[in-house]
């Protein structure tokens, strides 16, 4: 049985009509956070568009393109406008689509989004007295190449994977490369392709009377055809952000030239709070539910204190992990000591072997010298022996010659007689 709600009239001033003022004052003091993810191929103009969107120069380091893997370049800024500050966390893809396996690029992006959700989820598990640090992606600007035909297969695959995880806003980059007729046809083809693949992009809410008509007009511009520029030219005596060509000037703030002003109006001026709320109540809740199911919990278990139980078990797990780390360090220390001892013993054995080798080498050299000396003596004896033999041969030859001469002389004398 439902309890009947009574409507009462006040007899005097209470003061809770100041709640909206207090809320606004607190929000202004606290500031706002906007986390933007820019996904697109290299050189498509992500940084330039962000400079144009926020009407400033967002200083960043130069992108590095030597890697073939998708990486992310994140920068944090604080932007102030009329005493209202916003913390802008801008993340851009680098080398997107350059992987040999294009699915690696998609996985890198979805993993990045999940990591941001996980950081917030871990903060919820802990008892905190200060506000959470929110790095969840509030909006993803997906930069579509101005092919003039339709989406690339990689674009469809990536947006289909991201649509269920965050607020997806496709934008046609470098829209000044197409005519208005080509641009209109290109938008139609993109919307048909998204519908055919069940890709749900972000549209401003149409159930809030103050912005209903405005959002209807803004939603009709999707996907937004944008042009960015860091250059300024003088137009009608005013300095304006624009791109200058031989045939004319493209003003990035002119709604007749591109949709950048409408994109800024939809994201920041009209639907910024809706983007943040939808991120928290829809996309993060889906991640949170899945994460709780992996822990064996449900949403109803949260009120039953099971989260606290999980926290206790998680703390015990962390302590056990720390204990294991200490034990591991002790084992490593003992192993290092053992290795030092073994190395010391090996070094000693090596020195002993070197000393023994030197002794053996010295003995070998001594024996070699002795053999050389003996060889020299033997050679001398051989030379002496040969000299003696030669002398004896010479003596024998002289004796034979003398006998032959005497015989010849006697023979000659006898013949004369």
C-alpha positions in Angstrom: 0.0 0.0 0.0 1.5 3.3 -1.1 1.8 6.1 1.4 -0.2 9.2 0.5 2.1 12.2 0.0 0.7 15.4 1.6 1.4 18.8 0.1 1.9 21.5 2.7 2.1 25.2 2.7 4.7 27.0 4.7 3.7 29.7 7.2 7.0 31.4 6.9 10.4 31.6 5.1 12.5 28.5 5.6 15.3 29.1 3.1 15.6 25.9 1.0 14.9 28.0 -2.1 18.6 28.8 -1.8 19.6 25.2 -2.6 20.1 25.9 -6.4 22.3 28.9 -5.5 24.3 26.8 -3.0 24.7 24.0 -5.6 25.9 26.4 -8.3 28.3 28.1 -5.8 29.8 24.8 -4.7 30.1 23.6 -8.3 31.9 26.8 -9.3 34.3 26.5 -6.4 34.9 22.8 -7.1 35.3 23.2 -10.9 34.4 20.9 -13.6 36.1 18.0 -15.3 36.0 17.0 -19.0 37.9 14.0 -20.3 38.1 13.8 -24.1 39.4 11.0 -26.2 40.3 11.8 -29.8 40.6 8.8 -32.1 41.8 9.1 -35.7 44.5 8.3 -38.1 47.9 10.1 -38.0 47.9 13.6 -39.5 44.1 13.9 -39.6 44.1 17.1 -37.5 43.2 16.0 -34.0 45.3 18.5 -32.1 44.5 21.4 -34.4 40.8 20.7 -34.0 41.1 20.7 -30.2 42.9 24.1 -30.4 40.1 25.4 -32.4 37.4 23.9 -30.3 38.6 25.5 -27.1 39.9 28.6 -28.8 43.4 28.3 -27.4 46.7 26.7 -28.0 47.0 23.4 -26.2 50.8 22.9 -25.8 51.8 19.3 -26.4 55.0 17.4 -27.2 55.6 16.3 -30.8 54.0 13.0 -31.7 56.4 10.1 -32.4 55.5 8.0 -35.4 58.4 5.5 -35.4 56.2 2.8 -33.6 53.7 0.7 -35.6 51.5 0.2 -32.5 48.7 2.4 -31.3 49.8 4.5 -28.3 48.1 7.3 -26.4 49.3 10.8 -25.7 47.6 12.4 -22.7 47.8 16.0 -21.5 46.0 17.8 -18.7 45.0 21.5 -18.8 43.1 23.9 -16.6 41.0 26.3 -18.6 39.3 29.3 -17.0 36.5 31.5 -18.4 34.8 34.2 -16.3 35.9 32.6 -13.0 34.7 29.1 -14.1 37.5 26.6 -14.4 37.4 23.3 -16.2 40.0 20.6 -15.9 40.5 19.3 -19.4 42.1 15.9 -19.8 42.8 15.4 -23.5 44.0 12.0 -24.9 44.9 11.5 -28.5 45.7 8.3 -30.4 49.1 8.1 -32.1 49.8 5.6 -35.0 46.1 4.5 -35.0 45.5 2.1 -37.8 49.2 1.5 -38.5 49.3 -1.9 -36.9 49.8 -4.9 -39.2 46.8 -6.4 -37.5 44.2 -3.7 -37.4 42.4 -5.5 -34.5 45.4 -4.6 -32.3 44.5 -0.9 -32.7 40.9 -1.6 -31.7 41.9 -3.6 -28.6 44.4 -0.9 -27.5 41.6 1.7 -27.5 39.0 -0.4 -25.7 41.6 -1.4 -23.1 42.5 2.2 -22.6 38.8 3.1 -21.9 38.5 0.1 -19.5 41.6 1.2 -17.6 40.0 4.5 -16.9 36.9 2.8 -15.6 39.0 0.5 -13.5 40.8 3.4 -11.8 37.5 4.8 -10.7 36.2 1.4 -9.7 39.2 0.8 -7.5 38.6 4.2 -5.8 35.0 3.1 -5.0 36.4 0.0 -3.2 38.5 2.0 -0.9 37.3 4.2 2.0 38.0 7.7 0.9 37.3 11.0 2.5 38.2 13.2 -0.5 36.4 13.3 -3.9 37.3 10.7 -6.5 39.8 11.5 -9.3 37.7 11.0 -12.4 39.6 10.0 -15.5 36.7 8.2 -17.2 36.2 9.2 -20.8 33.2 11.5 -21.1 33.2 11.9 -24.8 35.1 10.3 -27.7 35.5 12.3 -30.9 36.1 9.9 -33.7 37.8 11.5 -36.7 36.5 10.2 -40.0 38.6 10.6 -43.1 36.9 12.8 -45.8 36.8 10.1 -48.4 33.5 11.4 -49.7 32.1 7.8 -50.1 31.5 6.1 -46.8 33.2 4.8 -43.7 36.2 2.5 -43.8 35.8 -1.0 -42.4 38.2 0.0 -39.6 36.0 3.0 -38.7 32.9 0.8 -38.5 34.6 -1.8 -36.4 36.1 0.7 -34.0 32.9 2.8 -33.5 30.9 -0.4 -33.0 33.2 -1.4 -30.2 33.3 2.0 -28.6 29.6 2.9 -28.8 28.7 0.7 -25.9 31.5 2.0 -23.7 31.3 5.8 -24.0 29.6 8.8 -25.6 30.7 8.5 -29.3 30.6 11.6 -31.5 31.9 11.1 -35.0 33.3 14.1 -36.8 34.3 14.5 -40.5 37.8 15.8 -40.4 39.2 18.3 -42.9 35.7 18.9 -44.3 36.9 21.8 -46.5 38.2 19.2 -48.9 34.7 18.5 -50.1 31.9 20.6 -51.6 28.7 21.2 -49.7 26.8 18.7 -52.0 29.5 16.0 -51.5 29.5 16.7 -47.7 25.7 16.3 -47.5 25.9 13.0 -49.4 28.8 11.8 -47.3 26.9 12.5 -44.1 23.9 10.5 -45.4 26.2 7.5 -46.2 27.8 7.6 -42.8 24.5 7.6 -41.0 23.2 4.7 -43.1 26.4 2.8 -42.5 26.1 3.4 -38.7 22.5 2.4 -38.7 23.1 -0.8 -40.7 25.8 -1.9 -38.2 23.8 -0.9 -35.1 26.3 1.8 -34.0 24.7 4.1 -31.5 26.3 7.5 -31.5 25.7 10.3 -29.0 22.7 12.6 -29.4 21.7 15.4 -27.1 18.6 14.6 -24.9 15.2 15.6 -26.4 13.2 15.1 -23.2 14.4 18.3 -21.4 12.2 21.3 -22.5 14.9 24.0 -22.1 17.1 22.4 -24.6 14.8 20.2 -26.6 14.5 22.3 -29.7 18.2 23.3 -29.6 19.3 19.7 -29.3 17.0 18.6 -32.1 18.7 21.2 -34.4 22.2 20.2 -33.1 21.5 16.4 -33.6 20.5 17.0 -37.2 24.1 18.2 -37.9 25.6 14.8 -37.0 28.1 13.7 -38.0 29.7 17.1 -37.6 31.8 18.4 -40.5 34.7 20.3 -38.9 37.6 22.3 -40.0 40.4 23.3 -37.6 43.1 25.9 -37.9 45.9 27.5 -35.9 46.3 30.4 -38.3 44.5 33.8 -38.1 43.6 36.0 -41.0 42.0 39.5 -41.1 38.4 39.3 -42.3 36.3 42.5 -42.4 38.8 44.2 -40.1 38.7 41.4 -37.6 41.2 38.7 -36.8 39.6 35.3 -37.2 40.8 31.7 -37.0 40.7 30.5 -40.6 42.4 28.5 -43.4 43.5 30.6 -46.4 43.4 29.1 -49.9 44.1 30.7 -53.3 40.4 30.5 -54.0 39.2 31.9 -50.7 39.1 31.7 -46.9 37.5 29.0 -44.7 36.4 30.5 -41.3 36.3 27.8 -38.7 33.9 29.8 -36.6 31.5 30.4 -39.5 28.5 28.0 -39.4 28.1 28.4 -43.1 31.6 27.0 -43.6 31.8 24.2 -41.1 30.0 22.6 -38.1 32.7 23.5 -35.5 30.6 26.1 -33.7 27.7 23.6 -33.5 30.0 20.9 -32.2 31.2 23.2 -29.4 27.7 24.2 -28.6 26.5 20.6 -28.3 29.5 19.3 -26.3 30.2 22.2 -24.0 27.5 24.9 -24.0 24.5 22.6 -23.9 25.2 19.0 -23.0 28.4 18.9 -21.0 26.6 17.9 -17.8 24.6 15.3 -19.7 27.8 13.8 -21.1 29.2 13.5 -17.6 26.0 12.0 -16.1 25.6 9.6 -18.9 29.1 8.4 -18.5 28.6 7.8 -14.8 25.0 6.4 -14.8 25.1 4.4 -18.1 28.5 3.5 -19.4 30.3 3.2 -16.1 27.4 1.3 -14.5 27.6 -1.2 -17.3 31.3 -1.7 -16.6 30.8 -1.7 -12.9 28.1 -4.4 -13.1 30.4 -6.6 -15.3 33.2 -6.0 -12.9 31.1 -7.0 -9.9 29.9 -10.1 -11.6 33.6 -11.1 -12.2 34.0 -10.7 -8.4 31.0 -12.9 -7.8 28.9 -10.0 -6.6 25.7 -8.2 -7.7 24.4 -4.7 -7.2 22.2 -5.9 -4.4 25.2 -7.3 -2.6 26.7 -3.8 -2.2 24.2 -2.8 0.4 24.8 -6.1 2.2 28.4 -5.3 3.0 29.9 -7.7 0.6 32.0 -4.9 -0.9 33.5 -4.4 2.5 34.1 -8.1 2.7 35.8 -8.0 -0.7 37.8 -5.0 0.6 38.9 -7.1 3.6 39.9 -10.0 1.4 41.6 -7.7 -1.0 43.6 -6.2 1.8 44.6 -9.7 3.0 45.5 -10.5 -0.5 47.7 -7.4 -0.7 49.3 -8.2 2.6 50.0 -11.8 1.4 51.4 -10.4 -1.8 53.6 -8.0 0.2 54.7 -11.0 2.4 55.5 -13.0 -0.7 57.4 -10.1 -2.1 59.5 -10.0 1.1 60.1 -13.7 1.0 61.0 -13.4 -2.7 63.5 -10.7 -1.8 65.0 -12.9 0.9 65.3 -15.8 -1.5 66.9 -13.6 -4.1 69.3 -12.3 -1.4 70.3 -15.8 -0.4 70.7 -16.8 -4.0 72.9 -13.8 -4.7 75.0 -14.6 -1.6 75.3 -18.2 -2.8 76.2 -17.1 -6.3 78.9 -14.7 -4.9 80.3 -17.7 -2.8 80.3 -19.9 -5.9 81.9 -17.2 -8.0 84.6 -16.7 -5.3 85.3 -20.4 -5.3 85.5 -20.5 -9.0 87.8 -17.6 -9.0 90.1 -19.3 -6.5 90.1 -22.5 -8.6 90.8 -20.4 -11.7 93.8 -18.8 -10.0 95.1 -22.2 -8.8 94.8 -23.6 -12.3 96.6 -20.5 -13.7 99.4 -21.0 -11.2 99.6 -24.7 -12.1 99.6 -23.9 -15.8 102.5 -21.4 -15.3 104.5 -24.1 -13.5 103.8 -26.6 -16.2 104.7 -24.0 -18.8 108.0 -23.3 -17.0 108.8 -27.0 -16.9 108.0 -27.3 -20.5 110.2 -24.4 -21.4 113.1 -25.8 -19.4 112.7 -29.2 -21.1 112.5 -27.5 -24.4 115.8 -25.6 -23.7 117.5 -28.8 -22.5 116.4 -30.6 -25.7 117.6 -27.6 -27.8 121.0 -27.7 -26.0 121.3 -31.5 -26.5 120.3 -31.0 -30.1 123.0 -28.3 -30.6 125.7 -30.6 -29.0 124.7 -33.5 -31.2 124.9 -31.3 -34.3 128.3 -30.1 -33.2 129.4 -33.8 -32.7 128.1 -34.7 -36.1 130.0 -31.8 -37.7 133.2 -32.9 -35.9 132.7 -36.5 -36.9 132.1 -35.5 -40.6 135.3 -33.3 -40.4 137.3 -36.3 -39.1 135.9 -38.6 -41.7 136.8 -36.1 -44.4 140.4 -35.9 -43.2 140.8 -39.6 -43.2 139.5 -39.9 -46.8 142.0 -37.2 -47.9 144.9 -39.1 -46.2 144.0 -42.3 -48.0 143.8 -40.7 -51.4 147.4 -39.2 -51.1 148.9 -42.6 -50.3 147.3 -44.2 -53.4 148.5 -41.4 -55.6 152.1 -41.9 -54.4 152.1 -45.6 -55.1 150.7 -45.1 -58.6 153.4 -42.6 -59.5 156.3 -44.9 -58.3 154.9 -47.8 -60.3 154.7 -45.7 -63.5 158.3 -44.4 -63.0 159.7 -48.0 -62.7 157.8 -49.1 -65.7 159.3 -46.2 -67.8 162.9 -47.0 -66.8 162.5 -50.7 -67.6 161.2 -49.9 -71.1 164.1 -47.7 -71.9 166.6 -50.4 -71.2 
